[in-house]
Amino acid sequence: MKKNFKKVIAFVLCTASVISFAGPATVFASEENPIISNADSPRENLTMESQTGTIEEGNYVYTYDENGIHYKVVEETQNSLNTVTSQTYAMDQNGNYVLEKTVKSTINGNDVIVETTTPDGQTTSQTISPQQGRVMPYSDGTTGEWNTSSYDGSVYIWNFSIATIAQVLFMALGLYLAEKVPQKLYTIAEFFFSQNCEMAYYHDTYSYMLSDTNQFVIVREAISVMYFLDSAHNYYVDSYYEEFDGRGVIIS
């Protein structure tokens, strides 16, 4: 999924030391079961029932329990996860799955458009516009060297499916060279989904390198992000690090 940008530094610059953070998808806290105001009642028994294809283009079925009701979600991803269609079913008293909603989320420019349709045909639309905390000048006067900065951010993810959360997390990174949503972000999205969070909080460190022959062309970029359940960053979730060459190919 190549974003419509010219590899020209006309707009956004930012944040990042090229330091890899490692960590499991586990909440570190002083309490065994921390209470996070950001989260609704956590979903339970999240289970991946089946998977065909890849994260970018495939089908996923997973189940979970919430407020005493058993749910099943069928997700289809297309075009390097550019488009996600998910159907959520709730189990009735007779053990049958009944369609509750169909959601289509699409990456459009810098936004994620989320359209939800109920069985009676009612449709609502949301536009999620992750705001990257960086502004890129036309040139910073350096070439062939890493330029780094960092910032804290958050994105709205409440009641989205796992793949849609992954889309939103990806767009919040503000990468220029990356071609598709990384598998790692899908794993992180699973955890946020299980916690039923309204927001995902993160600390983003971004680095870029300009061509040593053309100060307007990005030839390499790296991203290192730490995710948290809360705005104070007390409850660590997981980390993501990647480095990309000028073609958008992962090189680390």
C-alpha positions in Angstrom: 0.0 0.0 0.0 2.0 2.9 -1.2 0.7 6.2 0.1 0.2 9.0 -2.4 3.2 11.0 -1.7 6.2 12.1 -3.7 9.3 11.3 -1.8 9.8 15.0 -1.5 10.1 16.7 1.8 7.3 19.1 1.2 5.4 18.3 4.4 6.2 16.3 7.5 9.3 15.6 9.5 9.8 14.3 12.7 10.7 12.2 15.4 13.1 9.3 16.1 16.2 7.7 17.3 17.0 4.4 15.6 16.8 2.4 18.8 14.9 -0.8 18.9 12.7 -1.5 21.8 11.8 -5.1 22.6 9.0 -6.3 24.7 6.1 -8.7 24.8 2.5 -7.8 24.4 2.1 -7.6 28.2 1.1 -4.8 30.4 3.8 -3.9 32.9 2.3 -2.3 36.1 2.5 -2.3 39.8 -0.9 -4.0 40.0 -1.6 -7.5 38.6 -4.9 -6.2 37.1 -4.5 -2.4 36.7 -7.7 -0.4 36.3 -7.4 1.8 33.2 -10.1 4.5 32.7 -9.3 4.4 29.0 -10.7 0.9 28.8 -14.2 -0.4 28.9 -14.8 -3.8 30.4 -12.1 -6.0 28.8 -13.2 -8.6 26.3 -12.5 -12.2 27.3 -11.5 -15.5 25.7 -10.3 -13.8 22.5 -9.5 -16.7 20.1 -8.4 -16.8 16.5 -10.6 -19.5 15.1 -9.2 -19.7 11.5 -7.0 -17.8 9.1 -6.5 -18.0 5.3 -4.1 -16.0 3.2 -2.0 -13.2 4.7 -2.7 -10.3 7.0 -2.6 -8.0 4.0 -5.0 -10.1 1.8 -6.8 -12.9 3.6 -9.7 -13.9 5.8 -9.8 -14.2 9.6 -12.4 -15.5 12.0 -12.1 -14.8 15.7 -14.4 -15.1 18.7 -14.6 -13.4 22.1 -16.9 -12.8 25.1 -18.2 -9.4 26.2 -20.8 -8.6 28.9 -22.0 -12.2 28.9 -22.5 -12.4 25.2 -20.4 -14.6 22.8 -19.3 -12.9 19.6 -17.8 -14.0 16.3 -16.0 -11.6 13.9 -15.3 -12.5 10.2 -12.7 -10.2 8.7 -11.6 -9.9 5.1 -8.5 -7.8 4.2 -7.6 -6.6 0.7 -5.0 -4.5 -1.1 -2.2 -4.8 1.5 -4.7 -4.1 4.3 -5.9 -1.0 2.5 -9.5 -2.2 2.8 -11.0 -4.2 5.6 -14.5 -5.7 5.7 -15.7 -7.2 9.0 -18.9 -8.8 10.1 -19.7 -9.1 13.7 -22.2 -11.8 14.9 -23.7 -12.3 18.4 -24.8 -15.7 19.6 -28.5 -15.9 20.6 -30.1 -18.0 23.2 -30.5 -20.9 20.7 -26.8 -21.0 20.0 -27.1 -19.3 16.6 -25.0 -16.5 15.3 -27.0 -13.4 14.4 -25.4 -10.6 12.3 -25.0 -7.5 14.4 -23.1 -5.2 12.1 -21.0 -5.0 9.0 -18.0 -2.6 8.9 -15.9 -1.5 6.0 -12.7 0.5 6.8 -10.6 2.0 4.0 -7.3 3.9 4.1 -7.9 7.1 2.1 -5.0 9.5 1.9 -4.0 10.1 5.6 -7.4 9.1 6.9 -9.2 5.8 7.7 -12.8 5.9 6.7 -15.0 3.5 8.8 -18.5 2.8 7.6 -20.8 0.7 9.8 -24.0 -0.8 8.5 -26.7 -2.6 10.7 -28.9 -5.4 9.4 -31.8 -2.9 8.9 -29.7 -0.9 6.4 -28.7 2.0 8.6 -25.2 3.2 7.8 -22.9 5.6 9.8 -19.5 6.8 8.8 -16.5 7.9 10.8 -13.3 9.6 9.6 -10.3 8.8 11.7 -7.5 11.3 11.1 -4.4 10.4 13.1 -2.4 13.5 13.7 1.3 13.0 13.4 3.2 15.3 15.8 5.7 16.6 13.3 6.0 19.1 10.5 8.6 18.6 7.8 10.3 21.7 6.3 11.3 21.6 2.6 14.8 20.7 3.7 16.9 20.8 6.9 20.1 21.4 5.1 21.6 17.9 5.9 22.2 15.0 3.6 23.3 11.5 4.1 22.8 11.7 7.9 20.1 10.5 10.2 17.8 13.2 11.6 15.7 12.3 14.6 12.9 13.6 16.8 10.2 12.2 19.1 6.7 12.9 20.3 3.8 11.5 22.2 0.5 10.8 20.5 -2.9 9.0 20.7 -5.5 7.6 18.3 -9.2 6.7 18.7 -9.8 3.0 18.3 -13.0 2.2 20.3 -15.2 -0.6 19.0 -13.1 -1.2 15.9 -12.2 -4.6 14.6 -8.6 -5.9 15.0 -7.6 -5.2 11.4 -9.2 -1.7 11.5 -7.2 -0.9 14.6 -4.1 -2.0 12.8 -4.9 0.4 9.9 -5.3 3.3 12.4 -2.1 2.5 14.2 -0.3 2.4 10.9 -1.6 5.7 9.6 -0.6 7.3 12.9 3.0 6.4 12.2 3.1 8.9 9.4 5.7 6.9 7.4 6.6 7.9 3.8 8.4 4.9 2.5 6.5 2.0 4.0 4.3 0.1 1.5 2.0 -1.9 3.8 0.8 -2.4 7.3 3.4 -4.5 9.2 2.4 -7.8 10.8 3.6 -6.6 14.2 1.0 -3.9 14.3 -1.8 -6.5 13.8 -0.4 -8.3 16.9 -0.5 -5.0 18.9 -4.0 -4.3 17.6 -5.1 -7.6 18.9 -4.1 -6.6 22.4 -5.8 -3.2 22.2 -9.0 -5.0 20.9 -8.9 -7.4 23.8 -8.8 -4.6 26.3 -11.7 -2.8 24.7 -9.8 0.5 24.7 -11.1 3.8 23.5 -7.7 5.2 22.8 -4.2 3.8 22.0 -1.4 5.9 23.4 2.2 5.8 22.1 5.6 7.4 22.1 6.9 7.7 18.6 10.6 8.2 17.6 11.1 8.8 13.9 14.3 9.1 11.9 14.8 9.9 8.3 17.8 10.3 6.0 18.0 12.5 2.9 19.9 11.6 -0.2 23.5 12.8 -0.2 23.0 14.1 -3.7 19.4 15.5 -3.5 18.4 17.2 -0.3 14.7 16.8 -1.2 14.5 13.0 -1.4 14.2 10.6 1.6 16.3 7.6 1.0 15.8 5.9 4.4 13.6 6.1 7.4 13.2 4.3 10.7 10.4 4.2 13.2 10.4 3.1 16.9 7.1 3.2 18.8 6.2 2.2 22.3 2.5 1.7 23.0 0.6 2.2 26.3 -2.8 1.8 27.7 -2.9 5.2 29.4 -1.9 8.8 28.6 0.6 8.9 31.4 2.5 6.0 29.8 2.4 4.0 33.0 1.1 0.8 31.5 3.3 -0.4 28.7 1.8 -2.7 26.0 4.4 -3.4 23.3 6.8 -1.9 20.9 7.4 -1.7 17.1 10.6 -0.9 15.3 11.3 -1.0 11.6 13.8 0.5 9.1 13.0 1.1 5.4 15.1 1.8 2.3 14.1 4.3 -0.4 11.9 1.7 -2.1 9.8 1.1 1.1 11.4 -2.3 1.6 12.1 -3.3 5.2 15.8 -3.6 5.9 15.8 -4.4 9.6 
